[in-house]
Amino acid sequence: MTVTTTSSNGKGMLAVALITAATLSAGPSAAAAADDEGWKGAGGLTLNSADNARVDAYVTRARQAERSISTDVRTAALVSGAELVGFDHRLKSPDSLKRKVATSLKDHPGQNVDTVLAQLSDAVRYTLQWPDNAYTAGVTRASAVLSAWGNDTTKWSNTWNRPSGYKGLNTGWRAPGSGQLFEIQFHTPASKHAQEVTHLLYEEQRLPSTTEARKQELQAQQNAVFAAVPVPPGADRLTPPATPTTQVPDPAIP
């Protein structure tokens, strides 16, 4: 019995050794194929394993930075009388981020994944909302508070005076310390509802596989929805906050 068991073990070890040698001799391409953790999305969008790993690392950093950013935003909402809408969705999903990165790489072949990630502004995002009659004063107060705490404005897209299409105020910020970019949309109940109604139309419109004729059709449908949104008094004249000469202590920093 002992001889038989030893012989079997020896044969098993020999087989393992032969398999290992064959795998190693196949070269790095075989190892990469077995270990491939790339990403595939709708419309033929893909990320290779290296780019996919970089996006995953970015997601981790964004989630860490979100904690202090959320403290700032929640406090700004409180002092300006805003409703913080959709707070549970403040972090963009990894799949959505990967789709955005893959789309950019496909549309701009000269870019690399690090360049695209450095420009992402909505991995962390928020929506503040006020009634029409409190909107302009609320935006002014909230943005001034955020600026006083060291959050730098990187984008200020005011489309309230646009004759057609999306209506609202989309802003971008850079958090102190982490340098994480984040987005805040300032809405009224009517403009937020219009955004939600047209969201699926917008998502289809930006897919690489969507034809130009279909894009125009989708845009016309969005225009019709936003045409019914009232413009709050003074909203079309809102401008970025002035850079403060002194900063108020940031509640996110102990």
ZIJOMO-V981831 format. One record per residue. N is the residue number from 1. RES is the residue in three letters. PHI is phi in whole degrees, -180 to 180 (NA if undefined). OMEGA is omega in whole degrees, -180 to 180 (none if undefined). D_CENTER is the distance of its C-alpha to the mean C-alpha in Angstrom with 1 decimal. Layout:
<<N	RES	PHI	OMEGA	D_CENTER> <N	RES	PHI	OMEGA	D_CENTER>>
This chain:
<<1	MET	NA	-178	64.7> <2	THR	-64	-179	63.5> <3	VAL	-63	-179	64.1> <4	THR	-61	-179	62.2> <5	THR	-63	-180	59.1> <6	THR	-63	179	59.1> <7	SER	-64	180	59.3> <8	SER	-65	179	56.4> <9	ASN	-63	180	54.3> <10	GLY	-62	179	55.3> <11	LYS	-64	180	54.4> <12	GLY	-64	180	51.0> <13	MET	-65	178	50.2> <14	LEU	-64	-180	51.4> <15	ALA	-63	179	49.1> <16	VAL	-61	-179	46.0> <17	ALA	-63	180	47.1> <18	LEU	-65	179	47.5> <19	ILE	-64	179	44.1> <20	THR	-62	180	42.4> <21	ALA	-63	180	44.4> <22	ALA	-64	180	43.5> <23	THR	-65	-179	39.7> <24	LEU	-65	-178	40.0> <25	SER	-72	179	42.1> <26	ALA	-70	175	39.6> <27	GLY	91	-176	37.5> <28	PRO	-63	-178	33.9> <29	SER	-64	180	32.8> <30	ALA	-70	179	34.0> <31	ALA	-65	-180	32.2> <32	ALA	-65	-179	28.9> <33	ALA	-65	-179	29.4> <34	ALA	-71	-174	30.1> <35	ASP	-104	-173	27.2> <36	ASP	-61	178	24.6> <37	GLU	-124	178	21.2> <38	GLY	-70	-177	19.3> <39	TRP	-128	176	16.9> <40	LYS	-127	-180	17.9> <41	GLY	-128	-179	16.1> <42	ALA	-68	176	17.5> <43	GLY	73	179	19.1> <44	GLY	78	180	20.3> <45	LEU	-77	-180	17.0> <46	THR	-144	169	17.4> <47	LEU	-132	176	16.6> <48	ASN	-74	-173	19.6> <49	SER	-62	-179	20.1> <50	ALA	-67	179	19.7> <51	ASP	-68	178	16.3> <52	ASN	-61	179	15.1> <53	ALA	-66	179	16.4> <54	ARG	-66	178	14.6> <55	VAL	-66	178	11.2> <56	ASP	-61	179	12.6> <57	ALA	-66	177	13.9> <58	TYR	-63	179	10.7> <59	VAL	-59	179	9.3> <60	THR	-62	-180	12.6> <61	ARG	-65	-180	12.6> <62	ALA	-64	180	9.4> <63	ARG	-66	177	11.2> <64	GLN	-69	-179	14.4> <65	ALA	-70	-176	13.3> <66	GLU	-57	-175	11.9> <67	ARG	-60	-179	15.6> <68	SER	-75	178	17.1> <69	ILE	-62	-179	14.4> <70	SER	-63	177	14.9> <71	THR	-62	178	18.6> <72	ASP	-61	-175	18.5> <73	VAL	-67	-180	16.6> <74	ARG	-65	179	18.9> <75	THR	-70	177	21.9> <76	ALA	-62	177	21.1> <77	ALA	-64	-178	20.8> <78	LEU	-65	-176	24.1> <79	VAL	-73	-180	26.0> <80	SER	-102	179	25.0> <81	GLY	73	-178	25.8> <82	ALA	-89	168	22.4> <83	GLU	-92	179	21.2> <84	LEU	-89	-172	17.8> <85	VAL	-93	173	16.5> <86	GLY	66	-176	14.4> <87	PHE	-60	-180	14.0> <88	ASP	-65	-178	14.0> <89	HIS	-108	-176	10.5> <90	ARG	-68	178	9.0> <91	LEU	-105	177	7.0> <92	LYS	-67	-177	4.6> <93	SER	-68	178	7.4> <94	PRO	-55	-179	8.4> <95	ASP	-64	179	9.9> <96	SER	-67	177	7.2> <97	LEU	-64	-179	5.6> <98	LYS	-66	177	9.3> <99	ARG	-63	-180	10.1> <100	LYS	-67	179	8.1> <101	VAL	-66	-179	9.8> <102	ALA	-63	178	13.0> <103	THR	-64	180	13.2> <104	SER	-64	179	13.1> <105	LEU	-65	180	15.6> <106	LYS	-71	-179	17.7> <107	ASP	-75	-178	17.9> <108	HIS	-130	-174	18.6> <109	PRO	-58	-180	20.8> <110	GLY	-76	-179	21.6> <111	GLN	-80	168	18.2> <112	ASN	-114	-172	17.5> <113	VAL	-65	-180	14.5> <114	ASP	-66	178	14.7> <115	THR	-64	180	14.8> <116	VAL	-65	-179	11.6> <117	LEU	-63	-179	9.8> <118	ALA	-66	-178	11.6> <119	GLN	-101	-179	10.3> <120	LEU	-67	-176	6.5> <121	SER	-114	-173	6.3> <122	ASP	-125	173	3.5> <123	ALA	-64	173	2.7> <124	VAL	-119	-174	5.9> <125	ARG	-148	-176	7.1> <126	TYR	-142	174	10.7> <127	THR	-133	174	13.4> <128	LEU	-109	-173	16.9> <129	GLN	-136	176	19.8> <130	TRP	-134	170	23.5> <131	PRO	-62	-177	26.5> <132	ASP	-52	-174	27.5> <133	ASN	-75	179	30.3> <134	ALA	-113	-171	28.2> <135	TYR	-63	-173	25.1> <136	THR	-63	178	26.0> <137	ALA	-66	-180	27.5> <138	GLY	-66	178	24.7> <139	VAL	-62	-179	22.0> <140	THR	-60	-179	24.5> <141	ARG	-68	-177	25.1> <142	ALA	-63	-179	21.6> <143	SER	-69	178	20.4> <144	ALA	-67	179	23.7> <145	VAL	-65	179	23.3> <146	LEU	-60	179	19.9> <147	SER	-65	-180	21.3> <148	ALA	-64	179	24.5> <149	TRP	-89	174	22.6> <150	GLY	95	176	21.4> <151	ASN	-81	-177	17.9> <152	ASP	-88	177	18.0> <153	THR	-76	179	16.9> <154	THR	-113	-178	15.1> <155	LYS	-155	178	14.6> <156	TRP	-146	-175	16.8> <157	SER	-106	-178	16.8> <158	ASN	-98	-177	19.6> <159	THR	-111	179	20.5> <160	TRP	-65	180	23.0> <161	ASN	-95	-180	25.8> <162	ARG	-71	-178	24.6> <163	PRO	-68	178	27.4> <164	SER	-150	178	25.3> <165	GLY	86	-174	21.8> <166	TYR	-53	175	18.9> <167	LYS	-122	180	20.1> <168	GLY	158	178	18.3> <169	LEU	-130	179	17.0> <170	ASN	-105	-177	13.5> <171	THR	-125	176	13.3> <172	GLY	-119	-176	11.5> <173	TRP	-140	173	12.9> <174	ARG	-119	-176	13.7> <175	ALA	-75	175	15.0> <176	PRO	-69	179	18.5> <177	GLY	85	-176	19.4> <178	SER	-76	-176	16.2> <179	GLY	74	-178	15.0> <180	GLN	-66	174	11.4> <181	LEU	-79	175	9.5> <182	PHE	-145	-175	8.2> <183	GLU	-119	171	8.5> <184	ILE	-130	173	11.5> <185	GLN	-100	178	12.9> <186	PHE	-106	-173	16.7> <187	HIS	-130	163	18.5> <188	THR	-104	178	21.9> <189	PRO	-56	-178	22.6> <190	ALA	-71	-179	23.6> <191	SER	-70	177	20.6> <192	LYS	-68	178	18.2> <193	HIS	-62	179	20.4> <194	ALA	-63	178	20.4> <195	GLN	-61	-180	16.6> <196	GLU	-66	-180	16.8> <197	VAL	-64	-175	19.9> <198	THR	-95	-174	18.4> <199	HIS	-59	-179	15.0> <200	LEU	-65	177	16.6> <201	LEU	-64	179	18.4> <202	TYR	-65	-180	15.4> <203	GLU	-62	178	13.8> <204	GLU	-67	-177	17.3> <205	GLN	-62	-175	17.8> <206	ARG	-91	177	15.1> <207	LEU	-68	179	16.3> <208	PRO	-59	-177	18.4> <209	SER	-82	-179	21.2> <210	THR	-75	-178	21.6> <211	THR	-72	-179	24.8> <212	GLU	-64	179	25.3> <213	ALA	-63	179	27.6> <214	ARG	-67	178	25.3> <215	LYS	-60	179	22.5> <216	GLN	-66	178	25.2> <217	GLU	-64	179	26.1> <218	LEU	-65	179	22.7> <219	GLN	-65	179	22.3> <220	ALA	-63	178	25.8> <221	GLN	-66	178	24.8> <222	GLN	-66	179	21.9> <223	ASN	-58	-178	24.3> <224	ALA	-64	-180	26.8> <225	VAL	-69	-177	24.6> <226	PHE	-72	179	23.4> <227	ALA	-63	-178	27.0> <228	ALA	-88	-177	28.0> <229	VAL	-86	178	25.8> <230	PRO	-69	177	28.0> <231	VAL	-95	179	27.1> <232	PRO	-62	-180	27.7> <233	PRO	-56	177	30.4> <234	GLY	83	-176	29.2> <235	ALA	-64	-177	25.5> <236	ASP	-72	-179	25.9> <237	ARG	-108	-180	27.2> <238	LEU	-68	-179	24.5> <239	THR	-127	-179	23.7> <240	PRO	-60	179	21.7> <241	PRO	-68	177	23.5> <242	ALA	-70	178	26.1> <243	THR	-66	-177	25.7> <244	PRO	-71	177	27.8> <245	THR	-77	175	30.9> <246	THR	-132	-177	30.6> <247	GLN	-104	174	27.8> <248	VAL	-78	178	28.0> <249	PRO	-53	-178	27.6> <250	ASP	-79	180	24.1> <251	PRO	-65	-179	24.3> <252	ALA	-81	-179	21.6> <253	ILE	-106	-177	24.0> <254	PRO	-67	none	27.1>>
